[in-house]
Amino acid sequence: MRLPQFWLVIPAAGIGSRMQAQCPKQYLTVAGQTILELTLACFLEHPQVQGIVVAIAEHDRWWPQLKLASDTRVASVIGGAERADSVLNALLYLTERGAQADDWVLVHDAARPLLERNDLERLLSTLAHDPVGGLLAVPARDTLKQINAAGQVIKTIDRSVIWHALTPQMFRLGVLQRALADSLQAGVAITDESSAMEWAGFAPRVIEGSASNVKITRPEDLQLLQTLLVAAKNASFES
């Protein structure tokens, strides 16, 4: 089947304080490229992407130094204090420039550079005609415990109904824009696009993705990323 066209939004206004680095984590260099460049590579190579909007911090001095900043397929907007603010600003930018309310928008973490092309295409093909949209996720594999304020286990949670949310998350532009705007105005804690859609009364669909689609958050994740990139490069040579 023909995959749907889509816009891509990358919220990249965070400072990544847990990384304890000299620059925001998306600008750290691994294997000769920044994490942000590695993240965008999967999308820039895709024939169905209509354009990309990266939401950056107001005084971001690293973004203008990247080749991406002059790529005609990539635009930047000023992000906000929270992820939801940044995504909403990007959606407003797309709307002002003629994107339609029923266009598909994918939102992907700036520091999630190991998205597999197969996962992206599975998301696009599965949700192409879905009335709501959805997200990549992986089922919980470890035993999960609920604890109290003292750090004591209250109970063991049934892990068969628990999934770890990943990105991209894929929704129609107009509905997502309204859900984010309304939830922010209501003061609701929004941690990802799916949570905004859930708050608005929708039930996003979960599409199983690869556990290798990790988010780079802490210093030890950089070594993991380096190892996985080397393994992927070696595998491509062997094939």
PAKOLNU-287063 format. One line per field, with one value per atom (N, C-alpha, C): residue in one letter; x, y negated, z; residue number from 1. Coordinates in Angstrom, 1 decimal. Each point is the difference from the previous one (the first is absolute). Example, Ala and Ser with C-alpha at 12.3 -4.5 7.8 and 13.67 -1.06 7.14 Angstrom:
2
vexmar A  A  A  S  S  S $
c1 13.2  -0.9  0.9  -0.4  0.9  -0.8 $
c2 5.7  -1.2  -1.2  -1.1  -1.1  -1.1 $
c3 7.8  0.0  0.0  -0.7  0.0  0.8 $
lumvex 1  1  1  2  2  2 $
***
This chain:
239
vexmar M  M  M  R  R  R  L  L  L  P  P  P  Q  Q  Q  F  F  F  W  W  W  L  L  L  V  V  V  I  I  I  P  P  P  A  A  A  A  A  A  G  G  G  I  I  I  G  G  G  S  S  S  R  R  R  M  M  M  Q  Q  Q  A  A  A  Q  Q  Q  C  C  C  P  P  P  K  K  K  Q  Q  Q  Y  Y  Y  L  L  L  T  T  T  V  V  V  A  A  A  G  G  G  Q  Q  Q  T  T  T  I  I  I  L  L  L  E  E  E  L  L  L  T  T  T  L  L  L  A  A  A  C  C  C  F  F  F  L  L  L  E  E  E  H  H  H  P  P  P  Q  Q  Q  V  V  V  Q  Q  Q  G  G  G  I  I  I  V  V  V  V  V  V  A  A  A  I  I  I  A  A  A  E  E  E  H  H  H  D  D  D  R  R  R  W  W  W  W  W  W  P  P  P  Q  Q  Q  L  L  L  K  K  K  L  L  L  A  A  A  S  S  S  D  D  D  T  T  T  R  R  R  V  V  V  A  A  A  S  S  S  V  V  V  I  I  I  G  G  G  G  G  G  A  A  A  E  E  E  R  R  R  A  A  A  D  D  D  S  S  S  V  V  V  L  L  L  N  N  N  A  A  A  L  L  L  L  L  L  Y  Y  Y  L  L  L  T  T  T  E  E  E  R  R  R  G  G  G  A  A  A  Q  Q  Q  A  A  A  D  D  D  D  D  D  W  W  W  V  V  V  L  L  L  V  V  V  H  H  H  D  D  D  A  A  A  A  A  A  R  R  R  P  P  P  L  L  L  L  L  L  E  E  E  R  R  R  N  N  N  D  D  D  L  L  L  E  E  E  R  R  R  L  L  L  L  L  L  S  S  S  T  T  T  L  L  L  A  A  A  H  H  H  D  D  D  P  P  P  V  V  V  G  G  G  G  G  G  L  L  L  L  L  L  A  A  A  V  V  V  P  P  P  A  A  A  R  R  R  D  D  D  T  T  T  L  L  L  K  K  K  Q  Q  Q  I  I  I  N  N  N  A  A  A  A  A  A  G  G  G  Q  Q  Q  V  V  V  I  I  I  K  K  K  T  T  T  I  I  I  D  D  D  R  R  R  S  S  S  V  V  V  I  I  I  W  W  W  H  H  H  A  A  A  L  L  L  T  T  T  P  P  P  Q  Q  Q  M  M  M  F  F  F  R  R  R  L  L  L  G  G  G  V  V  V  L  L  L  Q  Q  Q  R  R  R  A  A  A  L  L  L  A  A  A  D  D  D  S  S  S  L  L  L  Q  Q  Q  A  A  A  G  G  G  V  V  V  A  A  A  I  I  I  T  T  T  D  D  D  E  E  E  S  S  S  S  S  S  A  A  A  M  M  M  E  E  E  W  W  W  A  A  A  G  G  G  F  F  F  A  A  A  P  P  P  R  R  R  V  V  V  I  I  I  E  E  E  G  G  G  S  S  S  A  A  A  S  S  S  N  N  N  V  V  V  K  K  K  I  I  I  T  T  T  R  R  R  P  P  P  E  E  E  D  D  D  L  L  L  Q  Q  Q  L  L  L  L  L  L  Q  Q  Q  T  T  T  L  L  L  L  L  L  V  V  V  A  A  A  A  A  A  K  K  K  N  N  N  A  A  A  S  S  S  F  F  F  E  E  E  S  S  S $
c1 0.8  -0.8  0.9  -0.6  0.7  0.0  1.1  0.1  -0.5  -0.6  -0.5  1.1  -0.2  0.9  -0.1  1.1  -0.1  1.0  -0.3  0.9  0.7  1.2  0.7  0.3  -0.3  0.4  1.0  1.0  1.1  0.1  -0.5  0.2  1.4  0.8  1.4  0.4  -0.9  0.3  0.5  0.1  0.4  1.5  0.5  1.4  0.7  -0.8  0.5  0.9  -0.5  0.9  0.5  -0.7  0.5  1.2  0.3  1.2  1.3  -0.1  1.1  1.1  -0.4  0.9  0.1  0.9  0.3  -1.1  -0.8  -1.0  -1.2  -1.2  -1.1  0.3  -0.6  0.4  -0.2  -1.0  -0.2  1.1  0.9  1.2  1.3  -0.1  1.2  0.4  1.3  0.4  0.4  -0.6  0.3  0.3  1.1  0.3  0.0  0.5  0.2  -1.2  -1.2  -1.2  -0.7  -0.7  -0.8  -1.1  -0.5  -1.1  -1.2  -0.2  -1.2  0.1  1.2  0.2  -0.3  0.5  -0.3  -1.5  -0.7  -1.4  -0.8  0.4  -0.7  0.3  1.1  0.4  -1.1  -0.6  -1.0  -1.2  -0.3  -1.1  0.3  1.2  0.5  0.1  0.2  0.1  -1.3  -1.1  -1.3  -0.8  -0.5  -0.6  -1.3  -0.7  -1.3  0.0  1.2  0.1  -0.2  -0.9  -0.3  0.8  0.5  0.8  0.2  1.0  0.4  0.1  -0.5  0.1  0.6  1.1  0.8  -0.3  -0.5  -0.2  1.2  0.7  1.3  -0.2  1.0  -0.1  0.3  -0.5  0.1  1.4  1.0  1.3  1.0  -0.6  0.8  1.1  1.3  1.1  0.6  -0.5  0.5  -0.7  -1.3  -0.8  0.5  0.3  0.5  1.3  0.7  1.3  -0.2  -1.2  -0.2  -0.4  0.3  -0.4  -1.5  -0.6  -1.5  -0.7  0.7  -0.6  -0.3  0.8  -0.1  -0.7  -0.5  -0.7  -1.4  -0.4  -1.3  -1.1  0.2  -1.1  -0.2  0.9  -0.1  -0.1  -1.0  -0.3  0.2  0.2  0.2  -1.0  -0.5  -0.8  0.5  -0.4  0.4  -0.9  0.6  -0.8  -0.5  -0.5  -0.5  0.6  -0.6  0.6  -0.2  -1.0  -0.3  -0.1  0.1  -0.1  -1.3  -1.1  -1.3  0.0  0.6  0.1  0.8  1.1  0.8  -0.7  -0.7  -0.8  -1.1  -0.7  -1.1  0.5  1.2  0.5  0.4  0.5  0.3  -1.3  -1.0  -1.3  -0.6  0.1  -0.5  0.7  1.3  0.9  -0.5  -0.2  -0.5  -1.3  -0.9  -1.4  0.1  0.9  0.1  0.6  0.7  0.6  -0.7  -1.3  -0.9  -0.2  0.6  -0.3  -1.4  -0.6  -1.5  -0.2  -1.2  -0.4  0.0  -0.2  0.0  1.3  1.0  1.3  0.6  0.7  0.7  1.2  0.2  1.2  0.7  1.2  0.8  0.9  -0.1  0.9  1.0  1.3  1.0  1.0  0.5  1.0  1.3  0.6  1.2  1.2  -0.1  1.1  -0.4  -0.7  -0.3  0.5  1.3  0.6  0.0  -0.6  0.2  -1.4  -0.8  -1.3  0.3  -0.6  0.2  -1.0  0.5  -0.9  -1.2  0.2  -1.2  -1.0  0.4  -0.9  -0.8  0.7  -0.7  -1.0  0.3  -0.9  -1.2  0.3  -1.1  -1.0  0.5  -0.8  -0.9  0.6  -0.7  -1.0  0.3  -0.9  -1.2  0.3  -1.0  -1.0  0.4  -0.8  -0.6  0.4  -0.4  -1.4  -0.9  -1.5  -0.6  0.8  -0.5  -0.7  -1.2  -0.7  0.7  0.9  0.6  1.5  0.7  1.5  0.6  1.3  0.6  1.4  0.7  1.4  0.8  1.3  0.8  0.2  0.0  0.2  0.6  0.5  0.5  -0.6  -0.4  -0.5  1.0  -0.5  0.9  0.5  1.3  0.6  0.4  0.2  0.4  -1.2  0.2  -1.0  -0.1  -1.2  -0.3  -0.6  0.6  -0.5  -0.6  -1.1  -0.5  0.5  0.5  0.5  -0.7  0.2  -0.6  1.1  -0.3  0.9  1.3  -0.1  1.2  0.8  -0.3  0.8  -0.3  -1.1  -0.4  -1.0  0.2  -0.9  -1.4  -1.0  -1.4  -0.6  0.4  -0.5  0.8  -0.1  0.6  -1.1  0.4  -0.9  0.0  -1.2  -0.1  0.7  1.2  0.7  -0.6  -0.9  -0.6  -0.8  -0.4  -0.8  0.8  1.3  0.9  0.9  0.0  0.9  0.8  1.3  0.8  -0.2  -0.4  -0.3  1.3  0.1  1.1  -0.5  0.9  -0.4  0.5  -0.5  -1.0  -1.4  -0.7  -1.5  -0.7  -1.0  -0.6  -1.5  -0.3  -1.4  -0.3  -1.3  -0.4  0.3  0.5  0.5  -1.1  -1.2  -1.0  -0.4  -0.3  -0.4  1.1  1.2  1.1  0.2  -0.1  0.2  -1.0  -1.3  -1.0  0.2  0.4  0.2  1.1  1.1  1.1  -0.4  -0.6  -0.4  -1.0  -1.0  -1.0  0.6  0.8  0.6  1.0  0.7  0.9  -0.8  -1.1  -0.8  -0.6  -0.3  -0.6  1.0  1.2  1.1  0.2  -0.3  0.2  1.5  0.5  1.4  0.0  0.7  0.1  1.4  0.2  1.4  0.4  -1.1  0.3  -1.3  0.0  -1.2  -1.1  0.3  -1.1  -0.7  0.7  -0.7  -1.0  0.4  -0.9  -1.3  0.2  -1.1  -0.9  0.6  -0.7  -0.9  0.6  -0.7  -1.2  0.1  -1.0  -1.1  0.2  -1.1  0.3  1.2  0.3  0.8  0.0  0.7  1.1  1.2  1.0  0.4  0.3  0.4  1.5  0.3  1.4  0.5  1.2  0.6  1.4  0.2  1.2  1.2  1.0  1.2  1.2  1.2  1.2  0.5  0.5  0.6  1.3  0.6  1.2  -0.2  -1.3  -0.4  0.1  1.2  0.2  0.2  -0.4  0.2  1.3  0.9  1.2  -0.2  0.2  -0.4  1.2  0.8  1.0  1.4  1.1  1.3  0.3  -0.5  0.2  -0.7  -1.0  -0.8  0.9  1.0  0.8  0.9  0.5  0.8  -0.9  -1.2  -1.0  -0.2  -0.2  -0.3  1.2  1.2  1.2  0.1  -0.3  0.1  -1.0  -1.3  -1.0  0.2  0.6  0.3  1.1  1.0  1.1  -0.6  -0.8  -0.6  -0.9  -0.7  -0.9  0.9  1.1  0.9  0.7  0.4  0.6  -1.0  -1.2  -1.1  -0.2  0.0  -0.2  1.1  1.2  1.1  0.0  -0.5  0.0  -1.1  -1.1  -1.1  0.3 $
c2 1.2  -1.2  -1.3  -1.0  -1.3  -0.6  -0.4  -0.6  -1.4  -0.5  -1.4  -1.0  -1.2  -1.1  -0.5  -0.6  -0.5  -1.1  -0.8  -1.0  0.5  -0.4  0.4  -1.2  0.2  -1.0  0.6  -0.7  0.4  -1.1  0.3  -0.9  0.1  -1.1  0.1  -1.3  -0.4  -1.2  0.3  1.2  0.4  -0.1  -0.1  -0.1  1.3  1.0  1.3  0.0  -0.5  -0.2  1.3  1.1  1.3  0.5  -0.6  0.5  -0.6  -1.2  -0.6  -0.4  -0.5  -0.3  -1.5  -0.4  -1.4  -0.6  0.8  -0.4  0.9  -0.5  0.9  1.4  1.0  1.4  0.2  -0.7  0.2  -0.5  -0.8  -0.5  0.7  1.0  0.8  0.8  0.2  0.7  1.4  0.9  1.4  0.5  0.7  0.5  -1.1  -1.2  -1.0  -0.9  0.3  -0.7  -0.3  -1.1  -0.3  1.0  0.1  0.9  -0.4  -1.3  -0.6  0.4  -0.1  0.4  1.4  0.9  1.4  0.3  -0.8  0.2  -0.3  -1.1  -0.5  0.8  0.8  0.7  0.9  0.8  0.9  -0.6  -1.3  -0.7  -0.7  -0.6  -0.7  0.9  1.3  1.0  0.5  -0.4  0.6  -0.8  0.7  -0.8  -0.6  0.4  -0.6  -1.1  -0.4  -1.2  -1.3  -0.8  -1.2  -1.2  0.1  -1.0  0.3  -0.7  0.3  -1.4  0.0  -1.2  0.4  -0.6  0.2  -1.2  0.3  -1.0  -0.1  -1.2  -0.2  -1.0  -0.1  -1.0  -1.4  -1.0  -1.3  -0.5  0.4  -0.5  1.2  0.9  1.2  -0.5  0.2  -0.4  1.1  1.2  1.2  0.3  -0.2  0.3  -0.7  -1.3  -0.7  0.6  0.7  0.6  1.3  0.6  1.3  -0.3  1.0  -0.1  0.1  0.6  0.2  -1.4  -1.0  -1.3  -0.7  0.4  -0.6  1.0  1.1  1.0  -0.5  -0.1  -0.6  0.8  1.3  0.8  -0.1  -0.8  -0.1  -1.4  -0.3  -1.3  0.1  -1.2  0.0  -1.1  0.3  -0.9  -0.1  -1.0  -0.1  0.9  0.8  0.9  -0.7  0.8  -0.5  0.6  -0.3  0.5  1.6  0.5  1.4  0.6  1.3  0.7  -0.4  0.0  -0.3  -1.4  -0.9  -1.4  0.0  0.7  0.1  0.6  1.1  0.7  -0.9  -0.6  -0.9  -1.2  -0.5  -1.1  0.5  1.2  0.6  0.2  0.5  0.2  -1.3  -1.0  -1.3  -0.5  0.2  -0.4  0.7  1.3  0.8  -0.5  -0.3  -0.5  -1.3  -0.9  -1.3  0.0  1.1  0.2  0.9  0.3  0.7  1.4  0.6  1.4  0.2  1.1  0.2  0.7  -0.2  0.6  1.5  0.6  1.5  0.6  -0.8  0.5  0.8  1.0  0.8  -0.8  0.0  -0.5  1.0  0.3  0.8  -0.8  0.3  -0.7  1.0  -0.4  0.9  -0.7  0.8  -0.6  -0.4  -1.1  -0.5  1.0  0.6  0.9  1.5  0.3  1.4  0.4  0.2  0.1  1.4  1.0  1.3  0.6  -0.9  0.5  0.8  1.2  0.8  -0.3  0.0  -0.3  0.9  1.3  0.9  -0.4  -0.5  -0.4  -1.3  -0.9  -1.2  0.4  0.9  0.4  0.8  0.8  0.7  -1.0  -1.0  -1.0  -0.7  -0.4  -0.7  0.9  1.2  0.9  0.4  0.3  0.4  -1.1  -1.2  -1.1  -0.8  0.4  -0.8  -0.4  0.9  -0.3  0.1  -0.1  0.0  -1.3  0.1  -1.3  -0.8  0.5  -0.8  -0.1  1.0  0.0  0.8  -0.1  0.8  -0.2  1.0  -0.1  1.3  -0.1  1.2  0.2  1.3  0.3  1.4  0.4  1.3  0.6  1.3  0.5  0.1  -0.2  0.1  1.5  0.1  1.3  0.4  -1.0  0.3  0.0  0.6  0.0  -1.4  -0.5  -1.4  0.0  -1.0  -0.1  -1.4  -0.1  -1.2  -0.2  -1.2  -0.3  -1.1  -0.2  -1.1  -1.1  -1.0  -1.2  0.4  1.1  0.5  0.9  0.3  0.9  1.4  0.3  1.4  0.5  1.3  0.5  0.2  -0.5  0.2  1.2  0.1  1.1  0.2  1.2  0.2  -0.3  -0.7  -0.4  1.0  0.3  0.9  -0.7  0.5  -0.6  0.2  1.0  0.3  -1.2  -0.9  -1.1  -1.3  0.1  -1.2  -0.1  -1.1  -0.2  -1.3  0.0  -1.2  -0.8  -1.2  -0.9  -0.4  0.0  -0.4  -1.2  -0.4  -0.9  0.6  -0.4  -1.0  0.3  -1.1  0.1  -0.7  0.6  -0.4  -0.4  -1.3  -0.4  -1.1  -0.2  -1.1  -1.4  -0.8  -1.3  -0.8  -0.2  -0.8  0.5  1.3  0.6  -0.1  0.3  0.0  -1.5  -0.9  -1.4  -0.5  0.4  -0.3  0.7  1.2  0.8  -0.6  -0.4  -0.6  -1.4  -0.8  -1.4  0.1  0.9  0.1  0.5  1.0  0.6  -0.9  -0.8  -1.0  -1.1  -0.4  -1.0  0.5  1.3  0.6  0.3  -0.2  0.3  1.5  0.8  1.5  0.3  0.9  0.5  0.9  -0.5  0.7  0.5  1.3  0.5  0.4  0.3  0.2  -0.3  0.2  -0.4  0.9  1.3  1.0  -0.4  -0.5  -0.4  -1.1  -1.0  -1.1  0.6  0.9  0.6  0.8  0.7  0.8  -0.9  -1.1  -1.0  -0.6  -0.1  -0.5  1.0  1.2  1.0  1.1  0.0  0.9  1.2  1.1  1.2  0.3  -0.5  0.2  1.5  0.4  1.4  0.2  1.1  0.4  0.9  -0.3  0.8  0.4  1.3  0.5  -0.4  -0.6  -0.3  0.7  -0.4  0.7  -0.6  0.8  -0.4  -0.8  0.1  -0.8  -1.4  -0.4  -1.4  -0.8  -0.1  -0.5  -1.6  -0.6  -1.4  -0.3  -0.8  -0.3  -1.1  0.4  -0.8  -0.2  1.0  0.0  0.2  -0.3  0.2  1.4  1.0  1.4  0.4  -0.8  0.3  -0.3  -0.9  -0.4  1.2  0.8  1.1  1.1  0.1  1.0  -0.4  -1.3  -0.5  0.3  -0.3  0.3  1.5  0.8  1.5  0.4  -0.5  0.4  -0.5  -1.2  -0.6  0.8  0.4  0.9  1.3  0.6  1.3  -0.1  -1.1  -0.2  -0.2  -0.7  -0.3  1.3  0.8  1.3  0.9  0.0  0.9  -0.4  -1.3  -0.5  0.4  0.0  0.4  1.5  0.8  1.5  0.4  -0.9  0.4  -0.5 $
c3 0.0  0.0  0.0  -0.5  0.0  1.3  0.6  1.3  0.0  1.0  0.0  0.2  -0.6  0.2  1.5  0.4  1.4  0.2  1.0  0.5  1.3  0.2  1.2  0.9  1.3  1.0  1.0  0.3  0.9  1.1  1.2  1.2  0.5  -0.2  0.3  0.8  0.9  0.8  1.4  0.3  1.4  0.1  1.3  0.2  0.4  0.3  0.4  1.2  1.1  1.2  0.5  -0.2  0.6  -0.8  -1.2  -0.7  0.6  0.7  0.6  -1.0  -1.2  -1.1  -0.2  -0.8  -0.3  -0.9  -0.7  -0.9  0.1  -0.5  0.1  -0.7  0.5  -0.4  -1.5  -0.6  -1.4  -0.9  0.6  -0.8  0.4  0.8  0.3  -1.3  -0.2  -1.2  0.3  -0.9  0.1  -1.4  -0.2  -1.4  -1.0  0.4  -1.0  -0.3  0.7  -0.3  1.4  0.0  1.2  0.1  1.3  0.2  -0.8  -0.1  -0.8  -1.4  -0.6  -1.4  -0.2  0.9  -0.1  0.1  0.9  0.2  -1.3  -0.7  -1.2  -1.2  0.0  -1.2  -0.5  0.9  -0.5  -0.7  0.4  -0.6  -1.2  -0.1  -1.2  -1.2  0.3  -1.1  -0.5  0.7  -0.2  -1.1  -1.1  -1.0  0.3  1.1  0.4  0.9  0.5  0.9  -0.8  0.5  -0.7  0.5  1.2  0.6  1.4  0.6  1.4  0.7  1.2  0.9  1.3  0.3  1.2  0.9  1.2  1.0  0.9  0.0  0.7  1.1  0.9  1.1  -0.6  0.7  -0.6  -0.2  0.8  -0.2  -0.3  -0.8  -0.5  -0.9  0.4  -0.9  -0.7  0.2  -0.7  -1.3  0.0  -1.2  -1.2  0.0  -1.3  -0.5  0.8  -0.5  -0.8  0.1  -0.7  -1.5  -0.8  -1.4  -0.1  0.9  0.1  -0.1  0.7  0.1  -1.3  -1.1  -1.3  -1.0  0.5  -0.8  -0.3  -1.3  -0.3  0.5  0.3  0.5  1.5  0.7  1.4  0.4  0.9  0.5  1.5  0.7  1.4  0.6  1.2  0.7  1.4  0.8  1.4  0.8  0.8  0.8  1.3  0.9  1.3  1.2  1.1  1.3  0.1  -0.6  0.1  -1.4  -0.1  -1.3  -0.7  0.7  -0.6  -0.6  0.7  -0.6  -1.3  0.0  -1.2  -1.2  0.3  -1.1  -0.5  0.9  -0.4  -0.9  0.4  -0.8  -1.4  -0.1  -1.3  -0.9  0.7  -0.7  -0.5  0.8  -0.4  -1.2  0.0  -1.2  -1.2  0.1  -1.2  -0.5  1.0  -0.4  -0.7  0.5  -0.6  -1.4  -0.3  -1.3  -0.9  0.3  -0.9  0.2  1.0  0.3  0.4  -0.4  0.2  1.3  0.6  1.3  0.0  -1.2  0.0  -0.5  -0.1  -0.3  1.1  -0.3  1.1  0.5  1.3  0.6  0.9  -0.2  0.9  0.9  1.3  1.0  0.5  -0.1  0.4  0.9  1.0  0.9  -0.7  0.4  -0.6  0.3  1.1  0.5  -0.1  -1.0  -0.3  -1.4  -0.1  -1.4  -0.6  0.6  -0.5  -0.5  -0.4  -0.7  -1.2  -0.1  -1.2  -1.0  -1.3  -1.1  0.0  0.3  0.0  1.0  1.2  1.0  -0.5  -0.6  -0.5  -1.1  -0.9  -1.0  0.6  1.0  0.6  0.7  0.6  0.6  -1.0  -1.1  -1.1  -0.6  -0.3  -0.7  0.9  1.2  0.9  0.4  0.1  0.4  -1.2  -1.2  -1.2  0.0  0.4  -0.1  1.4  1.0  1.4  0.3  0.7  0.3  1.0  0.8  1.1  -0.2  -0.2  -0.1  1.1  0.3  1.0  0.1  0.6  0.3  0.0  -0.2  0.2  1.5  0.4  1.4  0.1  1.2  0.2  1.3  0.0  1.2  1.1  1.3  1.1  0.1  0.3  0.1  1.4  0.9  1.3  1.0  1.1  1.1  0.5  0.1  0.4  1.4  0.8  1.4  0.3  0.7  0.5  1.4  0.3  1.3  0.7  1.3  0.7  0.2  0.8  0.2  0.7  0.8  0.7  -0.8  -1.3  -0.8  0.2  0.6  0.2  -1.0  -0.4  -1.0  0.5  -0.8  0.4  -0.7  -1.3  -0.8  -1.3  -0.6  -1.3  -1.0  -1.1  -1.0  -1.1  -0.6  -1.1  -1.2  -0.4  -1.1  -1.4  -0.1  -1.3  -0.5  0.8  -0.4  0.0  0.2  0.1  -1.3  -0.6  -1.2  0.3  -0.5  0.0  -1.2  0.1  -1.1  -0.7  -1.3  -0.8  -0.9  -0.9  -1.1  -1.2  -1.2  -0.3  0.6  0.2  0.3  -1.2  -0.5  -1.3  0.2  -0.2  0.1  -1.1  -0.2  -0.9  0.6  -0.9  0.5  0.8  -0.6  0.6  1.4  0.1  1.3  1.0  -0.4  1.0  0.5  -1.0  0.4  1.0  -0.2  1.0  1.3  0.0  1.2  0.9  -0.7  0.7  0.6  -0.9  0.5  1.2  -0.1  1.0  1.3  -0.1  1.2  0.7  -0.8  0.6  0.7  -0.6  0.6  1.3  0.0  1.2  1.1  -0.3  1.0  0.2  -1.0  0.1  -0.3  0.8  -0.2  -1.3  -1.0  -1.3  -0.2  0.0  -0.2  -1.4  -0.8  -1.4  -0.8  -1.3  -0.8  0.3  0.2  0.3  1.3  1.0  1.2  -0.2  -0.9  -0.4  -0.7  -0.9  -0.7  0.9  1.0  1.0  0.8  0.4  0.9  -0.8  -1.3  -0.9  -0.3  0.5  -0.1  -1.1  -0.6  -1.1  0.6  -0.8  0.4  -1.1  0.1  -1.0  0.0  -1.2  -0.3  0.3  0.6  0.2  -1.1  -0.5  -1.1  0.6  0.1  0.6  -0.8  0.6  -0.6  0.5  -0.4  0.5  1.3  0.9  1.2  -0.2  -1.2  -0.2  -0.3  -0.1  -0.2  1.3  0.5  1.4  0.0  1.1  0.1  0.8  -0.5  0.6  1.1  1.2  1.2  0.9  0.3  1.0  -0.7  0.7  -0.6  -0.5  0.8  -0.4  -1.3  -0.4  -1.2  -1.3  0.2  -1.2  -0.4  1.0  -0.3  -0.7  0.5  -0.6  -1.5  -0.2  -1.3  -0.9  0.4  -0.7  -0.4  1.0  -0.3  -1.0  0.1  -0.9  -1.4  -0.1  -1.4  -0.7  0.8  -0.5  -0.5  0.8  -0.3  -1.3  -0.1  -1.2  -1.2  0.1  -1.1  -0.5  1.0  -0.4  -0.6  0.4  -0.6  -1.4  -0.3  -1.4  -0.9  0.5  -0.8  -0.3  1.0  -0.2  -1.0  0.0  -0.9  -1.5 $
lumvex 1  1  1  2  2  2  3  3  3  4  4  4  5  5  5  6  6  6  7  7  7  8  8  8  9  9  9  10  10  10  11  11  11  12  12  12  13  13  13  14  14  14  15  15  15  16  16  16  17  17  17  18  18  18  19  19  19  20  20  20  21  21  21  22  22  22  23  23  23  24  24  24  25  25  25  26  26  26  27  27  27  28  28  28  29  29  29  30  30  30  31  31  31  32  32  32  33  33  33  34  34  34  35  35  35  36  36  36  37  37  37  38  38  38  39  39  39  40  40  40  41  41  41  42  42  42  43  43  43  44  44  44  45  45  45  46  46  46  47  47  47  48  48  48  49  49  49  50  50  50  51  51  51  52  52  52  53  53  53  54  54  54  55  55  55  56  56  56  57  57  57  58  58  58  59  59  59  60  60  60  61  61  61  62  62  62  63  63  63  64  64  64  65  65  65  66  66  66  67  67  67  68  68  68  69  69  69  70  70  70  71  71  71  72  72  72  73  73  73  74  74  74  75  75  75  76  76  76  77  77  77  78  78  78  79  79  79  80  80  80  81  81  81  82  82  82  83  83  83  84  84  84  85  85  85  86  86  86  87  87  87  88  88  88  89  89  89  90  90  90  91  91  91  92  92  92  93  93  93  94  94  94  95  95  95  96  96  96  97  97  97  98  98  98  99  99  99  100  100  100  101  101  101  102  102  102  103  103  103  104  104  104  105  105  105  106  106  106  107  107  107  108  108  108  109  109  109  110  110  110  111  111  111  112  112  112  113  113  113  114  114  114  115  115  115  116  116  116  117  117  117  118  118  118  119  119  119  120  120  120  121  121  121  122  122  122  123  123  123  124  124  124  125  125  125  126  126  126  127  127  127  128  128  128  129  129  129  130  130  130  131  131  131  132  132  132  133  133  133  134  134  134  135  135  135  136  136  136  137  137  137  138  138  138  139  139  139  140  140  140  141  141  141  142  142  142  143  143  143  144  144  144  145  145  145  146  146  146  147  147  147  148  148  148  149  149  149  150  150  150  151  151  151  152  152  152  153  153  153  154  154  154  155  155  155  156  156  156  157  157  157  158  158  158  159  159  159  160  160  160  161  161  161  162  162  162  163  163  163  164  164  164  165  165  165  166  166  166  167  167  167  168  168  168  169  169  169  170  170  170  171  171  171  172  172  172  173  173  173  174  174  174  175  175  175  176  176  176  177  177  177  178  178  178  179  179  179  180  180  180  181  181  181  182  182  182  183  183  183  184  184  184  185  185  185  186  186  186  187  187  187  188  188  188  189  189  189  190  190  190  191  191  191  192  192  192  193  193  193  194  194  194  195  195  195  196  196  196  197  197  197  198  198  198  199  199  199  200  200  200  201  201  201  202  202  202  203  203  203  204  204  204  205  205  205  206  206  206  207  207  207  208  208  208  209  209  209  210  210  210  211  211  211  212  212  212  213  213  213  214  214  214  215  215  215  216  216  216  217  217  217  218  218  218  219  219  219  220  220  220  221  221  221  222  222  222  223  223  223  224  224  224  225  225  225  226  226  226  227  227  227  228  228  228  229  229  229  230  230  230  231  231  231  232  232  232  233  233  233  234  234  234  235  235  235  236  236  236  237  237  237  238  238  238  239  239  239 $
***
